[in-house]
Amino acid sequence: QQIWQWLETGTAQFYVCGDLKHMAKDVEEALLKIISLEGRKSADEALNYLKKLRKDKRYLRDVY
């Protein structure tokens, strides 16, 4: 719930650095779940929300 509030108020920025196949994937799935559940969004809406975070440079990944 707290993470969703940070996302909605614009105070959260996520920087993911590390393993592409496991850790980064798990973090993205967790964010999508939070957006979907706490934001009451469909899977497609949650994905679009995450895309907007990327576009706004609030969700950045440095994965390998």
N, CA, C and O of each residue as an XYZ file, in Angstrom:
256
protein
N       0.829     -1.186      0.000
C       0.000      0.000      0.000
C       0.879      1.258      0.000
O       0.596      2.219     -0.715
N       1.934      1.242      0.798
C       2.817      2.410      0.889
C       3.502      2.675     -0.454
O       3.622      3.825     -0.877
N       3.943      1.627     -1.110
C       4.596      1.803     -2.416
C       3.626      2.416     -3.405
O       4.002      3.301     -4.173
N       2.386      1.959     -3.398
C       1.389      2.536     -4.310
C       1.183      4.021     -4.018
O       1.087      4.825     -4.945
N       1.117      4.386     -2.750
C       0.948      5.794     -2.398
C       2.126      6.615     -2.910
O       1.941      7.722     -3.417
N       3.344      6.074     -2.779
C       4.518      6.781     -3.293
C       4.441      6.931     -4.806
O       4.791      7.978     -5.350
N       3.982      5.883     -5.485
C       3.848      5.962     -6.949
C       2.842      7.032     -7.346
O       3.094      7.835     -8.244
N       1.728      7.034     -6.685
C       0.653      7.964     -7.029
C       0.989      9.412     -6.704
O       0.549     10.321     -7.408
N       1.755      9.637     -5.658
C       2.092     11.016     -5.300
C       3.301     11.525     -6.076
O       3.661     12.699     -5.988
N       3.921     10.629     -6.836
C       5.069     11.040     -7.642
C       6.367     11.103     -6.877
O       7.356     11.635     -7.381
N       6.387     10.563     -5.651
C       7.605     10.625     -4.858
C       8.497      9.399     -5.038
O       9.655      9.417     -4.620
N       7.978      8.338     -5.652
C       8.769      7.113     -5.811
C       9.498      7.089     -7.146
O       8.954      7.445     -8.191
N      10.736      6.659     -7.070
C      11.533      6.375     -8.256
C      12.200      5.035     -8.012
O      12.778      4.805     -6.950
N      12.121      4.155     -8.995
C      12.691      2.823     -8.845
C      13.877      2.660     -9.769
O      13.794      2.921    -10.969
N      14.972      2.229     -9.193
C      16.186      1.922     -9.938
C      16.520      0.459     -9.671
O      16.809      0.075     -8.538
N      16.478     -0.337    -10.708
C      16.751     -1.755    -10.583
C      18.073     -2.042    -11.273
O      18.248     -1.742    -12.454
N      18.988     -2.616    -10.537
C      20.295     -2.937    -11.082
C      20.631     -4.367    -10.692
O      20.607     -4.724     -9.514
N      20.944     -5.186    -11.698
C      21.324     -6.554    -11.375
C      20.914     -7.545    -12.433
O      20.859     -7.231    -13.622
N      20.630     -8.733    -11.984
C      20.339     -9.884    -12.824
C      19.036     -9.712    -13.623
O      17.962     -9.533    -13.049
N      19.152     -9.767    -14.940
C      17.999     -9.585    -15.836
C      16.991    -10.722    -15.719
O      15.785    -10.486    -15.646
N      17.488    -11.948    -15.702
C      16.595    -13.107    -15.808
C      15.789    -13.376    -14.546
O      14.678    -13.899    -14.630
N      16.311    -13.037    -13.401
C      15.612    -13.389    -12.167
C      15.197    -12.167    -11.357
O      14.009    -11.870    -11.236
N      16.170    -11.465    -10.807
C      15.857    -10.372     -9.893
C      15.035     -9.278    -10.569
O      13.998     -8.875    -10.042
N      15.478     -8.798    -11.714
C      14.762     -7.707    -12.391
C      13.353     -8.132    -12.779
O      12.409     -7.349    -12.674
N      13.220     -9.359    -13.222
C      11.903     -9.890    -13.590
C      10.988     -9.932    -12.366
O       9.818     -9.555    -12.438
N      11.538    -10.395    -11.244
C      10.743    -10.482    -10.018
C      10.311     -9.109     -9.522
O       9.179     -8.939     -9.067
N      11.205     -8.129     -9.608
C      10.872     -6.769     -9.186
C       9.751     -6.210    -10.064
O       8.801     -5.609     -9.562
N       9.869     -6.412    -11.367
C       8.833     -5.906    -12.276
C       7.494     -6.578    -12.005
O       6.460     -5.910    -12.006
N       7.494     -7.872    -11.777
C       6.248     -8.575    -11.463
C       5.639     -8.064    -10.164
O       4.421     -7.922    -10.061
N       6.479     -7.789     -9.179
C       5.984     -7.255     -7.906
C       5.372     -5.867     -8.092
O       4.318     -5.571     -7.530
N       6.027     -5.026     -8.874
C       5.473     -3.689     -9.138
C       4.144     -3.779     -9.870
O       3.200     -3.061     -9.540
N       4.066     -4.659    -10.863
C       2.806     -4.821    -11.593
C       1.694     -5.309    -10.667
O       0.547     -4.879    -10.790
N       2.028     -6.191     -9.757
C       1.042     -6.691     -8.800
C       0.565     -5.566     -7.881
O      -0.631     -5.444     -7.617
N       1.485     -4.756     -7.402
C       1.124     -3.622     -6.545
C       0.230     -2.646     -7.299
O      -0.793     -2.199     -6.779
N       0.618     -2.323     -8.515
C      -0.167     -1.377     -9.322
C      -1.561     -1.934     -9.577
O      -2.552     -1.209     -9.496
N      -1.629     -3.208     -9.880
C      -2.907     -3.839    -10.176
C      -3.805     -3.916     -8.941
O      -4.976     -3.539     -8.994
N      -3.252     -4.404     -7.834
C      -4.060     -4.595     -6.628
C      -4.387     -3.284     -5.920
O      -5.552     -2.976     -5.669
N      -3.362     -2.529     -5.606
C      -3.573     -1.293     -4.845
C      -4.175     -0.184     -5.697
O      -4.926      0.653     -5.197
N      -3.846     -0.182     -6.975
C      -4.395      0.832     -7.872
C      -5.698      0.426     -8.532
O      -6.313      1.195     -9.271
N      -6.106     -0.816     -8.243
C      -7.350     -1.365     -8.804
C      -7.364     -1.239    -10.329
O      -8.308     -0.714    -10.919
N      -6.300     -1.732    -10.940
C      -6.162     -1.651    -12.390
C      -6.119     -3.052    -12.982
O      -5.674     -4.002    -12.339
N      -6.586     -3.158    -14.203
C      -6.491     -4.430    -14.919
C      -5.025     -4.690    -15.248
O      -4.180     -3.812    -15.076
N      -4.729     -5.886    -15.715
C      -3.354     -6.233    -16.084
C      -2.838     -5.294    -17.169
O      -1.691     -4.853    -17.107
N      -3.670     -4.983    -18.162
C      -3.263     -4.068    -19.232
C      -3.041     -2.652    -18.707
O      -2.081     -1.986    -19.093
N      -3.919     -2.203    -17.840
C      -3.770     -0.867    -17.263
C      -2.509     -0.774    -16.410
O      -1.811      0.239    -16.433
N      -2.220     -1.839    -15.654
C      -1.014     -1.862    -14.833
C       0.232     -1.805    -15.711
O       1.189     -1.100    -15.393
N       0.217     -2.545    -16.809
C       1.352     -2.528    -17.729
C       1.536     -1.141    -18.331
O       2.665     -0.663    -18.439
N       0.462     -0.498    -18.719
C       0.541      0.868    -19.259
C       1.038      1.858    -18.204
O       1.782      2.785    -18.522
N       0.632      1.663    -16.970
C       1.099      2.512    -15.874
C       2.609      2.370    -15.719
O       3.320      3.363    -15.561
N       3.093      1.129    -15.766
C       4.529      0.877    -15.652
C       5.284      1.479    -16.835
O       6.384      2.005    -16.669
N       4.698      1.402    -18.019
C       5.319      2.014    -19.201
C       5.445      3.521    -19.021
O       6.443      4.125    -19.413
N       4.413      4.121    -18.418
C       4.473      5.566    -18.175
C       5.558      5.897    -17.153
O       6.248      6.907    -17.290
N       5.713      5.059    -16.134
C       6.797      5.271    -15.166
C       8.145      5.254    -15.879
O       9.021      6.066    -15.582
N       8.307      4.328    -16.818
C       9.553      4.264    -17.590
C       9.739      5.530    -18.414
O      10.820      6.119    -18.440
N       8.671      5.935    -19.083
C       8.733      7.129    -19.936
C       9.092      8.365    -19.119
O       9.840      9.229    -19.575
N       8.555      8.437    -17.917
C       8.805      9.572    -17.025
C      10.126      9.435    -16.261
O      10.468     10.272    -15.426
N      10.857      8.361    -16.568
C      12.155      8.082    -15.940
C      12.036      7.908    -14.426
O      12.916      8.307    -13.664
N      10.923      7.300    -14.016
C      10.723      6.978    -12.607
C      10.922      5.491    -12.350
O      10.917      5.046    -11.202
N      11.099      4.721    -13.426
C      11.408      3.299    -13.313
C      12.523      3.019    -14.310
O      12.293      2.929    -15.516
N      13.736      2.884    -13.781
C      14.914      2.684    -14.618
C      15.571      1.363    -14.281
O      15.603      0.945    -13.123
N      16.096      0.709    -15.312
C      16.742     -0.586    -15.104
C      18.129     -0.589    -15.714
O      18.331     -0.147    -16.845
N      19.067     -1.091    -14.956
C      20.424     -1.346    -15.429
C      20.685     -2.818    -15.140
O      21.235     -3.187    -14.103
N      20.272     -3.638    -16.089
C      20.312     -5.090    -15.849
C      21.210     -5.774    -16.858
O      21.429     -5.277    -17.963
N      21.710     -6.890    -16.466
C      22.634     -7.641    -17.319
C      22.344     -9.123    -17.228
O      23.017     -9.925    -17.875
